[in-house]
């Protein structure tokens, strides 16, 4: 337990992902999403392989007992990656980031449907409250049809789809962490996105016109890879339930980068909607923590001793995390 390191790594990860998003936004759709996804995955492998190799965590990283689960998690990541880049090319960074905050709420829905988890009234209320925030963020587009260009409408659709795929990826990560290592989950995901994005080569890839564009495409991958590493490292020093609220620092980076580089000023609807969605997400996280502690208090001492000796508690929630994008 090292709170300073944990929070530092977590905040650094949200900054790296925001920098990645700003670079995608800067390209503004100049290159196809598949090409951007390829560069993101290829250059992300550089810091990932260096760090995991230095730690001795590459040995056996490609051996798995559950290839089908890795494939399904990879499908969510592929769709999410393409949707992320397509959305950022069309709508402001702050709008995209705020909509992405809905993913923890979507995870609750998916957990109830696919993992058969019991979701009580508190969490359902938080989900409903959070989606009211999403609707609030979309209000200006609905009221001002002149502002809702075809490109922006497509961007909003991609942003919403990304939030759903992120929720689906979280469910798969819960399943995978029961048997798979972090290096295995991250590398399988990155390689699958790399392979699928390469298959889009015949469909309109463009040769980068300047070395600046090459640097930005490489920067997208390096920032994404570093973000993944920082994100994973943060959970080595503190529990997920403690760190999860710090995900919402991404909104601060999105506001600042959007304003500094693109002159994008978020509307009041986006700010208030983001607060509503973030509040609902934090409530869900704190509720999960409370229920986890309650289960621990209600577990007989003999059962706790048995778990400590190496037997798995069948009623314990699966923990573990990795970033979907």
C-alpha atoms as a printed R data frame, in Angstrom:
    type eleno elety resid chain resno       x       y       z
1   ATOM     1    CA   UNK     A     1   0.000   0.000   0.000
2   ATOM     2    CA   UNK     A     2   1.565   3.274  -1.173
3   ATOM     3    CA   UNK     A     3  -1.062   5.965  -1.637
4   ATOM     4    CA   UNK     A     4   1.272   8.581  -3.146
5   ATOM     5    CA   UNK     A     5   2.612   6.222  -5.818
6   ATOM     6    CA   UNK     A     6  -0.839   4.796  -6.543
7   ATOM     7    CA   UNK     A     7  -2.499   8.175  -7.049
8   ATOM     8    CA   UNK     A     8   0.490   9.530  -8.999
9   ATOM     9    CA   UNK     A     9   0.414   6.606 -11.436
10  ATOM    10    CA   UNK     A    10  -3.363   6.792 -11.766
11  ATOM    11    CA   UNK     A    11  -3.426  10.522 -12.526
12  ATOM    12    CA   UNK     A    12  -0.474  10.102 -14.903
13  ATOM    13    CA   UNK     A    13  -2.423   7.433 -16.781
14  ATOM    14    CA   UNK     A    14  -5.440   9.709 -17.266
15  ATOM    15    CA   UNK     A    15  -3.085  12.443 -18.505
16  ATOM    16    CA   UNK     A    16  -1.446  10.092 -21.026
17  ATOM    17    CA   UNK     A    17  -4.806   8.943 -22.374
18  ATOM    18    CA   UNK     A    18  -5.915  12.591 -22.639
19  ATOM    19    CA   UNK     A    19  -2.704  13.451 -24.539
20  ATOM    20    CA   UNK     A    20  -3.401  10.518 -26.854
21  ATOM    21    CA   UNK     A    21  -6.917  11.840 -27.441
22  ATOM    22    CA   UNK     A    22  -5.638  15.363 -28.110
23  ATOM    23    CA   UNK     A    23  -3.248  14.054 -30.764
24  ATOM    24    CA   UNK     A    24  -6.073  12.118 -32.434
25  ATOM    25    CA   UNK     A    25  -8.193  15.263 -32.311
26  ATOM    26    CA   UNK     A    26  -5.347  17.255 -33.883
27  ATOM    27    CA   UNK     A    27  -5.214  14.920 -36.875
28  ATOM    28    CA   UNK     A    28  -8.931  15.621 -37.298
29  ATOM    29    CA   UNK     A    29  -9.755  12.590 -39.417
30  ATOM    30    CA   UNK     A    30  -6.884  13.203 -41.872
31  ATOM    31    CA   UNK     A    31  -6.110   9.487 -41.694
32  ATOM    32    CA   UNK     A    32  -8.532   6.533 -41.562
33  ATOM    33    CA   UNK     A    33  -9.385   5.177 -38.121
34  ATOM    34    CA   UNK     A    34  -7.839   1.815 -38.998
35  ATOM    35    CA   UNK     A    35  -4.520   3.453 -39.828
36  ATOM    36    CA   UNK     A    36  -4.526   5.477 -36.603
37  ATOM    37    CA   UNK     A    37  -5.417   2.337 -34.612
38  ATOM    38    CA   UNK     A    38  -2.504   0.488 -36.245
39  ATOM    39    CA   UNK     A    39   0.005   3.176 -35.245
40  ATOM    40    CA   UNK     A    40  -1.512   3.340 -31.776
41  ATOM    41    CA   UNK     A    41  -1.044  -0.408 -31.243
42  ATOM    42    CA   UNK     A    42   2.353  -0.701 -32.954
43  ATOM    43    CA   UNK     A    43   4.021   2.103 -31.022
44  ATOM    44    CA   UNK     A    44   2.214   1.151 -27.783
45  ATOM    45    CA   UNK     A    45   4.079  -2.170 -27.919
46  ATOM    46    CA   UNK     A    46   7.394  -0.352 -27.450
47  ATOM    47    CA   UNK     A    47   6.864   0.823 -23.843
48  ATOM    48    CA   UNK     A    48   4.723  -2.244 -23.028
49  ATOM    49    CA   UNK     A    49   7.400  -4.748 -24.100
50  ATOM    50    CA   UNK     A    50  10.208  -2.734 -22.502
51  ATOM    51    CA   UNK     A    51   8.502  -2.445 -19.118
52  ATOM    52    CA   UNK     A    52   7.085  -5.970 -18.938
53  ATOM    53    CA   UNK     A    53  10.388  -7.386 -20.238
54  ATOM    54    CA   UNK     A    54  12.376  -5.460 -17.633
55  ATOM    55    CA   UNK     A    55  10.109  -6.881 -14.940
56  ATOM    56    CA   UNK     A    56  10.452 -10.400 -16.308
57  ATOM    57    CA   UNK     A    57   6.717 -10.618 -17.029
58  ATOM    58    CA   UNK     A    58   6.929 -11.500 -20.723
59  ATOM    59    CA   UNK     A    59   7.707 -15.181 -20.161
60  ATOM    60    CA   UNK     A    60   4.544 -17.104 -20.819
61  ATOM    61    CA   UNK     A    61   2.555 -13.930 -21.579
62  ATOM    62    CA   UNK     A    62   1.178 -15.500 -24.771
63  ATOM    63    CA   UNK     A    63   0.222 -18.765 -23.089
64  ATOM    64    CA   UNK     A    64  -3.418 -18.818 -22.080
65  ATOM    65    CA   UNK     A    65  -6.078 -21.221 -20.895
66  ATOM    66    CA   UNK     A    66  -8.865 -19.049 -22.291
67  ATOM    67    CA   UNK     A    67  -8.242 -17.908 -25.875
68  ATOM    68    CA   UNK     A    68 -11.951 -17.410 -26.579
69  ATOM    69    CA   UNK     A    69 -12.304 -14.999 -23.645
70  ATOM    70    CA   UNK     A    70  -9.247 -13.074 -24.832
71  ATOM    71    CA   UNK     A    71 -10.804 -12.915 -28.286
72  ATOM    72    CA   UNK     A    72 -14.088 -11.522 -26.956
73  ATOM    73    CA   UNK     A    73 -12.253  -8.961 -24.821
74  ATOM    74    CA   UNK     A    74 -10.228  -8.077 -27.932
75  ATOM    75    CA   UNK     A    75 -13.386  -7.583 -29.996
76  ATOM    76    CA   UNK     A    76 -14.633  -5.031 -27.460
77  ATOM    77    CA   UNK     A    77 -11.229  -3.309 -27.590
78  ATOM    78    CA   UNK     A    78 -11.096  -3.249 -31.390
79  ATOM    79    CA   UNK     A    79 -14.569  -1.720 -31.660
80  ATOM    80    CA   UNK     A    80 -13.851   0.688 -28.800
81  ATOM    81    CA   UNK     A    81 -10.542   1.812 -30.327
82  ATOM    82    CA   UNK     A    82 -12.082   2.503 -33.726
83  ATOM    83    CA   UNK     A    83 -15.038   4.312 -32.123
84  ATOM    84    CA   UNK     A    84 -12.726   6.406 -29.939
85  ATOM    85    CA   UNK     A    85 -10.695   7.657 -32.875
86  ATOM    86    CA   UNK     A    86 -13.775   8.194 -35.046
87  ATOM    87    CA   UNK     A    87 -15.482  10.191 -32.285
88  ATOM    88    CA   UNK     A    88 -12.449  12.336 -31.418
89  ATOM    89    CA   UNK     A    89 -12.085  13.323 -35.071
90  ATOM    90    CA   UNK     A    90 -15.621  14.772 -35.002
91  ATOM    91    CA   UNK     A    91 -16.527  16.130 -31.549
92  ATOM    92    CA   UNK     A    92 -14.700  18.119 -28.829
93  ATOM    93    CA   UNK     A    93 -12.462  16.203 -26.422
94  ATOM    94    CA   UNK     A    94 -14.509  17.290 -23.390
95  ATOM    95    CA   UNK     A    95 -17.758  16.023 -24.916
96  ATOM    96    CA   UNK     A    96 -16.202  12.663 -25.759
97  ATOM    97    CA   UNK     A    97 -14.625  12.283 -22.309
98  ATOM    98    CA   UNK     A    98 -17.838  13.185 -20.500
99  ATOM    99    CA   UNK     A    99 -19.854  10.639 -22.494
100 ATOM   100    CA   UNK     A   100 -17.174   8.002 -21.817
101 ATOM   101    CA   UNK     A   101 -17.869   8.446 -18.089
102 ATOM   102    CA   UNK     A   102 -21.043   6.423 -18.626
103 ATOM   103    CA   UNK     A   103 -19.017   3.209 -19.036
104 ATOM   104    CA   UNK     A   104 -18.975   2.279 -15.289
105 ATOM   105    CA   UNK     A   105 -22.771   2.585 -15.298
106 ATOM   106    CA   UNK     A   106 -23.001   0.371 -18.367
107 ATOM   107    CA   UNK     A   107 -20.748  -2.127 -16.590
108 ATOM   108    CA   UNK     A   108 -23.394  -2.417 -13.869
109 ATOM   109    CA   UNK     A   109 -26.036  -3.286 -16.486
110 ATOM   110    CA   UNK     A   110 -23.782  -5.837 -18.186
111 ATOM   111    CA   UNK     A   111 -22.800  -7.383 -14.850
112 ATOM   112    CA   UNK     A   112 -26.472  -7.941 -14.038
113 ATOM   113    CA   UNK     A   113 -27.195  -9.451 -17.463
114 ATOM   114    CA   UNK     A   114 -24.080 -11.503 -18.206
115 ATOM   115    CA   UNK     A   115 -22.500 -12.199 -14.800
116 ATOM   116    CA   UNK     A   116 -25.865 -12.602 -13.046
117 ATOM   117    CA   UNK     A   117 -24.735 -10.248 -10.288
118 ATOM   118    CA   UNK     A   118 -27.427  -9.008  -7.940
119 ATOM   119    CA   UNK     A   119 -27.917  -5.293  -8.525
120 ATOM   120    CA   UNK     A   120 -30.126  -3.617  -5.953
121 ATOM   121    CA   UNK     A   121 -32.123  -0.411  -6.017
122 ATOM   122    CA   UNK     A   122 -29.214   1.823  -4.960
123 ATOM   123    CA   UNK     A   123 -27.092   0.991  -7.979
124 ATOM   124    CA   UNK     A   124 -30.020   0.966 -10.416
125 ATOM   125    CA   UNK     A   125 -30.920   4.451  -9.158
126 ATOM   126    CA   UNK     A   126 -27.327   5.587  -9.751
127 ATOM   127    CA   UNK     A   127 -27.426   4.179 -13.283
128 ATOM   128    CA   UNK     A   128 -30.684   6.017 -14.040
129 ATOM   129    CA   UNK     A   129 -29.304   9.235 -12.527
130 ATOM   130    CA   UNK     A   130 -26.097   8.909 -14.542
131 ATOM   131    CA   UNK     A   131 -27.903   8.426 -17.828
132 ATOM   132    CA   UNK     A   132 -29.909  11.576 -17.088
133 ATOM   133    CA   UNK     A   133 -26.518  13.305 -17.095
134 ATOM   134    CA   UNK     A   134 -25.724  11.840 -20.519
135 ATOM   135    CA   UNK     A   135 -29.069  13.095 -21.845
136 ATOM   136    CA   UNK     A   136 -28.302  16.519 -20.375
137 ATOM   137    CA   UNK     A   137 -24.967  16.614 -22.233
138 ATOM   138    CA   UNK     A   138 -26.739  15.820 -25.499
139 ATOM   139    CA   UNK     A   139 -29.434  18.464 -24.952
140 ATOM   140    CA   UNK     A   140 -27.683  21.313 -26.834
141 ATOM   141    CA   UNK     A   141 -27.383  19.123 -29.925
142 ATOM   142    CA   UNK     A   142 -31.068  18.201 -29.743
143 ATOM   143    CA   UNK     A   143 -32.215  21.797 -29.231
144 ATOM   144    CA   UNK     A   144 -29.922  23.444 -31.765
145 ATOM   145    CA   UNK     A   145 -30.267  21.425 -34.949
146 ATOM   146    CA   UNK     A   146 -27.928  23.821 -36.754
147 ATOM   147    CA   UNK     A   147 -25.130  22.807 -34.363
148 ATOM   148    CA   UNK     A   148 -25.767  19.120 -34.995
149 ATOM   149    CA   UNK     A   149 -23.990  18.545 -38.269
150 ATOM   150    CA   UNK     A   150 -23.955  15.097 -39.807
151 ATOM   151    CA   UNK     A   151 -20.317  14.718 -38.783
152 ATOM   152    CA   UNK     A   152 -21.032  15.613 -35.143
153 ATOM   153    CA   UNK     A   153 -24.034  13.256 -35.030
154 ATOM   154    CA   UNK     A   154 -21.796  10.425 -36.193
155 ATOM   155    CA   UNK     A   155 -19.183  11.444 -33.605
156 ATOM   156    CA   UNK     A   156 -21.743  11.339 -30.788
157 ATOM   157    CA   UNK     A   157 -22.923   7.906 -31.924
158 ATOM   158    CA   UNK     A   158 -19.346   6.629 -31.919
159 ATOM   159    CA   UNK     A   159 -18.751   8.115 -28.448
160 ATOM   160    CA   UNK     A   160 -21.834   6.354 -27.051
161 ATOM   161    CA   UNK     A   161 -20.805   3.089 -28.709
162 ATOM   162    CA   UNK     A   162 -17.347   3.419 -27.152
163 ATOM   163    CA   UNK     A   163 -18.921   3.766 -23.696
164 ATOM   164    CA   UNK     A   164 -20.804   0.498 -24.224
165 ATOM   165    CA   UNK     A   165 -17.730  -1.356 -25.505
166 ATOM   166    CA   UNK     A   166 -15.731  -0.101 -22.512
167 ATOM   167    CA   UNK     A   167 -18.403  -1.552 -20.234
168 ATOM   168    CA   UNK     A   168 -18.240  -4.860 -22.081
169 ATOM   169    CA   UNK     A   169 -14.436  -4.899 -21.881
170 ATOM   170    CA   UNK     A   170 -14.631  -4.358 -18.108
171 ATOM   171    CA   UNK     A   171 -16.840  -7.426 -17.760
172 ATOM   172    CA   UNK     A   172 -14.405  -9.536 -19.759
173 ATOM   173    CA   UNK     A   173 -11.479  -8.259 -17.690
174 ATOM   174    CA   UNK     A   174 -13.290  -9.373 -14.536
175 ATOM   175    CA   UNK     A   175 -13.506 -12.853 -16.009
176 ATOM   176    CA   UNK     A   176  -9.948 -12.981 -17.322
177 ATOM   177    CA   UNK     A   177  -8.187 -11.781 -14.175
178 ATOM   178    CA   UNK     A   178  -9.289 -14.949 -12.387
179 ATOM   179    CA   UNK     A   179  -6.659 -16.945 -14.332
180 ATOM   180    CA   UNK     A   180  -4.707 -14.592 -16.627
181 ATOM   181    CA   UNK     A   181  -1.808 -12.246 -15.905
182 ATOM   182    CA   UNK     A   182  -1.936  -8.506 -16.547
183 ATOM   183    CA   UNK     A   183   0.809  -8.790 -19.188
184 ATOM   184    CA   UNK     A   184  -1.179 -11.497 -20.983
185 ATOM   185    CA   UNK     A   185  -4.383  -9.427 -21.032
186 ATOM   186    CA   UNK     A   186  -2.636  -6.244 -22.217
187 ATOM   187    CA   UNK     A   187  -0.461  -7.879 -24.886
188 ATOM   188    CA   UNK     A   188  -3.226 -10.051 -26.338
189 ATOM   189    CA   UNK     A   189  -5.470  -6.990 -26.606
190 ATOM   190    CA   UNK     A   190  -2.779  -4.854 -28.235
191 ATOM   191    CA   UNK     A   191  -1.820  -7.552 -30.748
192 ATOM   192    CA   UNK     A   192  -5.422  -8.173 -31.750
193 ATOM   193    CA   UNK     A   193  -6.071  -4.463 -32.358
194 ATOM   194    CA   UNK     A   194  -2.821  -4.332 -34.337
195 ATOM   195    CA   UNK     A   195  -3.848  -7.276 -36.519
196 ATOM   196    CA   UNK     A   196  -7.409  -6.111 -37.180
197 ATOM   197    CA   UNK     A   197  -6.324  -2.552 -37.943
198 ATOM   198    CA   UNK     A   198  -3.700  -3.852 -40.389
199 ATOM   199    CA   UNK     A   199  -6.478  -5.603 -42.316
200 ATOM   200    CA   UNK     A   200  -7.899  -2.173 -43.157
201 ATOM   201    CA   UNK     A   201  -4.781  -1.300 -45.189
202 ATOM   202    CA   UNK     A   202  -6.498  -1.843 -48.593
203 ATOM   203    CA   UNK     A   203  -9.327   0.530 -47.627
204 ATOM   204    CA   UNK     A   204  -7.778   3.952 -48.049
205 ATOM   205    CA   UNK     A   205  -4.667   4.292 -45.883
206 ATOM   206    CA   UNK     A   206  -2.709   7.453 -46.658
207 ATOM   207    CA   UNK     A   207   1.016   8.039 -46.675
208 ATOM   208    CA   UNK     A   208   1.733  10.648 -43.940
209 ATOM   209    CA   UNK     A   209   2.285  13.967 -45.692
210 ATOM   210    CA   UNK     A   210   4.772  15.413 -43.178
211 ATOM   211    CA   UNK     A   211   7.204  14.171 -40.562
212 ATOM   212    CA   UNK     A   212   5.065  16.015 -38.014
213 ATOM   213    CA   UNK     A   213   2.165  13.698 -38.827
214 ATOM   214    CA   UNK     A   214   4.466  10.684 -38.454
215 ATOM   215    CA   UNK     A   215   5.559  11.983 -35.032
216 ATOM   216    CA   UNK     A   216   1.949  12.518 -33.973
217 ATOM   217    CA   UNK     A   217   0.904   9.023 -35.108
218 ATOM   218    CA   UNK     A   218   3.831   7.580 -33.153
219 ATOM   219    CA   UNK     A   219   2.992   9.814 -30.192
220 ATOM   220    CA   UNK     A   220  -0.556   8.453 -30.123
221 ATOM   221    CA   UNK     A   221   0.822   4.944 -29.640
222 ATOM   222    CA   UNK     A   222   3.505   5.868 -27.108
223 ATOM   223    CA   UNK     A   223   1.067   7.935 -25.028
224 ATOM   224    CA   UNK     A   224  -1.462   5.091 -25.134
225 ATOM   225    CA   UNK     A   225   1.174   2.511 -24.148
226 ATOM   226    CA   UNK     A   226   2.486   4.640 -21.275
227 ATOM   227    CA   UNK     A   227  -1.082   5.290 -20.136
228 ATOM   228    CA   UNK     A   228  -1.707   1.542 -20.056
229 ATOM   229    CA   UNK     A   229   1.441   0.923 -18.009
230 ATOM   230    CA   UNK     A   230   0.761   3.744 -15.534
231 ATOM   231    CA   UNK     A   231  -2.837   2.563 -15.205
232 ATOM   232    CA   UNK     A   232  -1.726  -0.986 -14.411
233 ATOM   233    CA   UNK     A   233   1.042   0.131 -12.049
234 ATOM   234    CA   UNK     A   234  -1.341   2.227  -9.980
235 ATOM   235    CA   UNK     A   235  -3.193  -0.931  -8.941
236 ATOM   236    CA   UNK     A   236   0.009  -2.451  -7.576
237 ATOM   237    CA   UNK     A   237  -0.053   0.084  -4.738
238 ATOM   238    CA   UNK     A   238  -3.736   0.559  -3.800
239 ATOM   239    CA   UNK     A   239  -7.110  -1.207  -4.192
240 ATOM   240    CA   UNK     A   240  -9.245  -0.610  -7.269
241 ATOM   241    CA   UNK     A   241 -12.104   0.766  -5.174
242 ATOM   242    CA   UNK     A   242  -9.802   3.484  -3.797
243 ATOM   243    CA   UNK     A   243  -8.343   4.470  -7.171
244 ATOM   244    CA   UNK     A   244 -11.420   4.324  -9.412
245 ATOM   245    CA   UNK     A   245 -12.683   7.856  -8.587
246 ATOM   246    CA   UNK     A   246  -9.391   9.292  -9.863
247 ATOM   247    CA   UNK     A   247 -10.425   8.200 -13.365
248 ATOM   248    CA   UNK     A   248 -12.542  11.338 -13.410
249 ATOM   249    CA   UNK     A   249  -9.456  13.568 -13.441
250 ATOM   250    CA   UNK     A   250  -9.578  12.819 -17.176
251 ATOM   251    CA   UNK     A   251 -12.247  15.509 -17.441
252 ATOM   252    CA   UNK     A   252  -9.833  18.164 -16.162
253 ATOM   253    CA   UNK     A   253  -7.205  17.184 -18.737
254 ATOM   254    CA   UNK     A   254  -9.866  17.138 -21.462
255 ATOM   255    CA   UNK     A   255 -11.019  20.666 -20.551
256 ATOM   256    CA   UNK     A   256  -7.468  22.047 -20.483
257 ATOM   257    CA   UNK     A   257  -6.136  20.327 -23.612
258 ATOM   258    CA   UNK     A   258  -9.299  21.098 -25.571
259 ATOM   259    CA   UNK     A   259  -9.073  24.781 -24.660
260 ATOM   260    CA   UNK     A   260  -5.302  25.224 -25.055
261 ATOM   261    CA   UNK     A   261  -4.905  23.482 -28.393
262 ATOM   262    CA   UNK     A   262  -8.287  23.785 -30.095
263 ATOM   263    CA   UNK     A   263 -10.054  26.681 -28.380
264 ATOM   264    CA   UNK     A   264 -12.866  24.307 -27.366
265 ATOM   265    CA   UNK     A   265 -14.910  25.638 -24.456
266 ATOM   266    CA   UNK     A   266 -17.311  23.051 -22.995
267 ATOM   267    CA   UNK     A   267 -20.902  24.170 -22.659
268 ATOM   268    CA   UNK     A   268 -22.620  24.426 -19.309
269 ATOM   269    CA   UNK     A   269 -24.681  21.374 -20.283
270 ATOM   270    CA   UNK     A   270 -21.523  19.308 -20.739
271 ATOM   271    CA   UNK     A   271 -20.017  20.482 -17.440
272 ATOM   272    CA   UNK     A   272 -23.169  19.833 -15.413
273 ATOM   273    CA   UNK     A   273 -23.832  16.567 -17.231
274 ATOM   274    CA   UNK     A   274 -20.266  15.404 -16.566
275 ATOM   275    CA   UNK     A   275 -20.687  16.169 -12.853
276 ATOM   276    CA   UNK     A   276 -23.942  14.187 -12.778
277 ATOM   277    CA   UNK     A   277 -22.435  11.179 -14.573
278 ATOM   278    CA   UNK     A   278 -19.247  11.282 -12.494
279 ATOM   279    CA   UNK     A   279 -21.268  11.499  -9.259
280 ATOM   280    CA   UNK     A   280 -23.308   8.465 -10.268
281 ATOM   281    CA   UNK     A   281 -20.165   6.537 -11.190
282 ATOM   282    CA   UNK     A   282 -18.433   7.399  -7.921
283 ATOM   283    CA   UNK     A   283 -21.549   6.342  -6.002
284 ATOM   284    CA   UNK     A   284 -21.496   2.967  -7.749
285 ATOM   285    CA   UNK     A   285 -17.797   2.556  -6.890
286 ATOM   286    CA   UNK     A   286 -18.291   3.485  -3.238
287 ATOM   287    CA   UNK     A   287 -21.319   1.204  -3.028
288 ATOM   288    CA   UNK     A   288 -19.229  -1.679  -4.392
289 ATOM   289    CA   UNK     A   289 -16.584  -0.957  -1.758
290 ATOM   290    CA   UNK     A   290 -19.163  -0.882   1.029
291 ATOM   291    CA   UNK     A   291 -20.689  -4.181  -0.065
292 ATOM   292    CA   UNK     A   292 -17.249  -5.763  -0.338
293 ATOM   293    CA   UNK     A   293 -16.348  -4.714   3.199
294 ATOM   294    CA   UNK     A   294 -19.732  -5.899   4.435
295 ATOM   295    CA   UNK     A   295 -19.187  -9.335   2.862
296 ATOM   296    CA   UNK     A   296 -15.793  -9.485   4.554
297 ATOM   297    CA   UNK     A   297 -17.275  -8.594   7.949
298 ATOM   298    CA   UNK     A   298 -20.004 -11.205   7.520
299 ATOM   299    CA   UNK     A   299 -17.552 -13.957   6.547
300 ATOM   300    CA   UNK     A   300 -16.834 -16.322   9.478
301 ATOM   301    CA   UNK     A   301 -13.299 -16.216  10.838
302 ATOM   302    CA   UNK     A   302 -12.749 -19.876   9.912
303 ATOM   303    CA   UNK     A   303 -13.659 -19.151   6.279
304 ATOM   304    CA   UNK     A   304 -11.251 -16.198   6.194
305 ATOM   305    CA   UNK     A   305  -8.495 -18.454   7.488
306 ATOM   306    CA   UNK     A   306  -9.287 -21.003   4.780
307 ATOM   307    CA   UNK     A   307  -9.060 -18.305   2.092
308 ATOM   308    CA   UNK     A   308  -5.776 -17.103   3.543
309 ATOM   309    CA   UNK     A   309  -4.423 -20.637   3.198
310 ATOM   310    CA   UNK     A   310  -4.986 -20.480  -0.544
311 ATOM   311    CA   UNK     A   311  -8.560 -21.536  -1.216
312 ATOM   312    CA   UNK     A   312 -10.686 -19.158  -3.254
313 ATOM   313    CA   UNK     A   313 -13.849 -17.660  -1.794
314 ATOM   314    CA   UNK     A   314 -16.613 -18.612  -4.255
315 ATOM   315    CA   UNK     A   315 -18.743 -15.622  -3.245
316 ATOM   316    CA   UNK     A   316 -15.981 -13.030  -3.601
317 ATOM   317    CA   UNK     A   317 -16.206 -10.573  -6.467
318 ATOM   318    CA   UNK     A   318 -13.530 -10.925  -9.122
319 ATOM   319    CA   UNK     A   319 -11.106  -8.035  -8.957
320 ATOM   320    CA   UNK     A   320  -8.575  -6.649 -11.360
321 ATOM   321    CA   UNK     A   321  -8.541  -4.053 -14.051
322 ATOM   322    CA   UNK     A   322  -6.992  -2.987 -17.339
323 ATOM   323    CA   UNK     A   323  -7.874  -0.082 -19.661
324 ATOM   324    CA   UNK     A   324 -10.213  -0.907 -22.515
325 ATOM   325    CA   UNK     A   325  -8.719   1.355 -25.067
